[in-house]
Amino acid sequence: MLGVQRLFNGGNLKGGSKVIVQKQVKLPNGETYGYREREGAGETLILIHGNMTSSKHWDLLMENIDSSLHLIAMDMRGFGETTYNEKIYSIKDLANDIKLFVKELELSGFTMAGWSTGGAVAMQFVSENPGYAKKLILLASASTRGYPMFETDESGQPDLAKRLSSYEQVLQDKTRTITISHAYESRNKEVLRMIWDYAIYHDNKPEAARYEAYLDDMLTQRNYPEILHALNTFNISTHHNGLKEGTGEAGNINIPVLVLAGEKDLVISEQMAKEIVEDLGEVATLVTLKGCGHSAQVDDLQQLLQTITSFVAKQEEQYK
């Protein structure tokens, strides 16, 4: 069932070394999921990446976090080394994959961390599948009310009065969908670099070789328009988000949730982080990552690691 493909050597905070192994698992729905695993005798931490990335983009965290933790970072359907046999059109589709993945690997009692789009997927999974995750970390996460897409005017600015409402409209979006889709098709890493230098790595950048590896990894994505549509239509709150009524599933999340918001994030607004906390209620704790943008892994890795490891280690009784 599990085929080891590559090995990665990673350091950790305690000064030793850990091996990150890349594996695959065939799911009952016919998709083959690629994932990275770092063995550890302690708590299990499952990492879910965001849009335009894969498990590759968790590498700094996996190489440097406390060596006792057992880490699993998956490539979601249509990203990295995971297949894309059937298209996805909703966050729920991806959350259903996560359910199959953790069942196949017989995982439970873990902490789940979702970055950006991965945060929405993690919330959907936890809301529908009680008993698997015992804690949830949302890093620069999409809101419980989704991530909206609007028509753009002639200057390229969003028209907040004209929200896109269908997948077909998303496909025709010139500013985001068409520009980035063309960059993928032509394997134009410089367009992707320009976008990430502005929106993600605004102040700090990965070292050159790692950045090149990230750009190469971005080109593996095969579902960019579908992800935009899924985020635009996502809403597990009890509010109407301007496009659709919420499902109210956020109310099913009753485990401790750490909401991490970058102080200088240009992708996820402060309002989106506040919406998550409002919709999740007393189980959620909001922490602002000082000086960080959308990628705290690059902006301030030590601050991120300290915050995450403290949350993972905290006893559940302390939340009561």
Residue pairs with C-beta under 8 A, 6 or more apart in sequence:
1 25
1 26
1 104
2 23
2 24
2 25
3 23
3 24
4 21
4 22
4 23
5 22
5 23
5 24
5 34
5 81
6 21
6 22
7 19
7 20
7 21
7 22
8 19
8 20
8 21
8 22
8 36
8 59
8 63
9 17
9 18
9 19
9 20
10 17
10 18
10 19
10 20
10 38
10 59
10 62
10 63
10 64
11 17
11 18
11 63
11 64
12 18
12 63
12 64
12 65
12 66
12 67
13 64
13 65
13 66
13 67
13 305
14 66
14 67
16 67
18 38
18 39
18 40
18 63
18 67
19 38
19 39
20 36
20 37
20 38
20 59
20 62
20 63
20 71
21 36
21 37
21 38
21 39
22 34
22 35
22 36
22 37
22 81
23 34
23 35
23 36
23 37
24 32
24 33
24 34
24 35
24 81
25 32
25 33
25 35
25 101
25 104
25 105
26 32
26 33
26 104
27 33
27 97
27 100
27 101
27 104
28 100
28 104
29 86
29 96
29 97
29 100
30 83
30 85
30 86
31 77
31 82
31 83
31 84
31 85
31 86
31 97
32 82
32 83
33 74
33 75
33 77
33 82
33 83
33 97
33 101
34 54
34 55
34 74
34 75
34 80
34 81
34 82
35 55
35 72
35 73
35 74
35 75
35 101
36 55
36 56
36 58
36 62
36 71
36 72
36 73
36 74
37 70
37 71
37 72
37 73
38 62
38 69
38 70
38 71
39 70
40 67
40 68
40 69
40 70
40 71
41 68
41 70
42 66
42 68
42 69
42 70
43 68
43 69
43 70
43 110
43 111
43 312
43 313
44 69
44 70
44 71
44 72
44 107
44 109
44 110
44 111
45 65
45 69
45 70
45 71
45 72
45 110
45 111
45 112
45 113
45 308
45 312
46 72
46 73
46 74
46 102
46 107
46 110
46 111
46 112
46 113
46 133
47 55
47 58
47 61
47 62
47 71
47 72
47 73
47 74
47 113
47 115
47 118
48 73
48 74
48 76
48 98
48 112
48 113
48 114
48 115
48 118
48 119
48 121
48 122
49 55
49 57
49 58
49 73
49 74
49 75
49 76
49 79
49 115
49 116
49 117
49 118
50 57
50 114
50 115
50 116
50 117
50 118
50 119
50 140
51 116
51 117
51 221
51 224
51 227
51 228
51 231
52 180
52 192
52 218
52 221
52 224
53 79
53 115
53 116
53 214
53 217
53 218
54 75
54 76
54 79
54 80
54 81
54 82
54 217
54 220
54 221
55 73
55 74
55 75
55 80
56 80
56 213
56 214
56 217
57 115
57 214
57 217
57 297
58 73
58 115
58 297
59 210
60 206
60 210
60 297
60 298
60 301
61 297
61 301
61 304
61 305
61 308
62 71
62 73
64 301
64 305
65 71
65 305
65 308
65 309
66 305
66 309
69 309
69 312
72 105
72 107
74 82
74 98
74 101
75 81
75 82
76 82
76 94
76 97
76 118
76 121
77 83
77 84
77 86
77 88
77 93
77 94
77 97
77 223
78 84
78 87
78 88
78 221
78 222
78 223
78 226
78 227
79 220
79 221
79 222
79 223
80 217
80 220
81 220
84 222
84 223
87 223
87 226
88 94
88 223
88 226
88 227
88 230
89 167
89 226
89 229
89 230
90 230
90 233
90 234
91 117
91 120
91 121
91 124
91 230
91 231
91 234
92 124
92 128
93 230
94 121
94 124
94 230
95 121
95 124
95 125
95 128
98 121
98 122
98 125
99 125
99 128
99 129
99 132
102 108
102 110
102 132
107 132
108 131
108 132
109 132
109 134
110 132
110 133
110 134
111 133
111 134
111 135
111 136
111 137
111 311
111 312
112 122
112 125
112 126
112 133
112 135
112 136
112 137
113 122
113 136
113 137
113 138
113 139
113 308
114 120
114 121
114 122
114 123
114 136
114 137
114 138
114 139
114 141
115 139
115 140
115 141
116 139
116 140
116 141
116 142
116 267
116 268
116 294
117 142
117 147
117 227
117 231
118 139
118 141
119 138
119 139
119 140
119 141
119 142
120 141
120 142
120 143
120 146
120 147
120 231
120 234
122 133
122 136
122 138
122 141
123 136
123 138
123 141
123 144
123 236
123 250
123 253
124 234
124 236
124 249
125 132
125 133
126 132
126 133
126 136
126 252
126 253
126 255
127 236
127 249
127 250
127 252
127 253
128 249
128 252
130 252
130 254
133 255
134 255
134 256
134 316
135 255
135 256
135 257
135 258
135 311
135 312
136 253
136 255
136 256
136 257
136 258
137 257
137 258
137 260
137 308
137 311
138 257
138 258
138 259
138 260
138 276
139 260
139 296
139 304
140 260
140 261
140 262
140 265
140 267
140 268
140 294
140 295
140 296
141 259
141 268
141 272
141 273
141 276
142 231
142 234
142 268
142 272
143 268
143 272
143 273
143 275
143 276
144 235
144 236
144 237
144 246
144 250
144 275
144 276
144 279
144 280
145 234
145 235
145 237
145 239
145 241
145 246
145 272
145 275
145 279
146 231
146 232
146 233
146 234
146 235
146 241
146 243
147 231
147 232
147 234
147 272
148 163
148 232
148 241
148 242
148 243
149 163
149 164
149 170
149 173
149 176
149 228
149 229
149 231
149 232
150 158
150 159
150 160
150 162
150 163
150 164
151 158
151 159
151 162
151 163
151 164
151 169
151 173
152 158
152 159
152 173
152 174
152 175
153 159
156 175
158 175
163 232
163 242
163 243
164 170
164 173
164 232
165 243
166 229
167 225
167 226
167 229
170 177
170 225
170 228
170 229
170 232
171 177
171 225
172 178
173 228
176 228
177 224
177 225
177 228
179 191
180 191
180 192
180 195
180 224
181 224
181 225
182 188
182 191
183 189
183 191
183 192
184 218
184 219
184 221
184 224
187 219
189 212
189 215
189 216
189 218
189 219
192 215
192 218
192 219
193 211
193 215
196 214
196 215
197 205
198 266
199 266
199 267
199 294
200 266
200 267
200 293
200 294
200 295
201 211
201 293
201 295
201 298
202 264
202 266
202 293
203 264
203 291
203 293
203 299
204 298
204 299
205 211
205 298
206 214
206 298
232 243
233 243
233 244
235 241
235 243
235 244
235 245
235 246
235 247
236 246
236 247
236 248
236 249
236 250
236 279
237 246
237 248
237 250
237 275
237 279
238 246
238 248
238 250
238 251
238 279
239 246
239 279
240 246
250 279
250 280
251 281
253 280
253 283
254 283
255 283
256 283
256 285
256 311
256 314
256 316
256 319
257 280
257 283
257 284
257 285
258 284
258 285
258 287
258 307
258 308
258 311
259 273
259 276
259 277
259 280
259 284
259 285
259 286
259 287
260 287
260 289
260 296
260 304
260 307
261 268
261 270
261 273
261 286
261 287
261 288
261 289
262 268
262 288
262 289
262 292
262 293
262 294
262 296
262 299
263 288
263 289
263 290
263 291
263 292
264 291
264 292
264 293
264 299
265 292
265 293
265 294
266 293
266 294
267 293
267 294
268 294
273 286
274 286
276 284
276 286
277 284
277 286
283 319
287 307
289 296
289 299
289 300
289 303
289 304
289 307
290 300
290 303
291 299
291 300
291 303
292 299
292 300
292 303
292 304
293 299
296 303
296 304
297 304
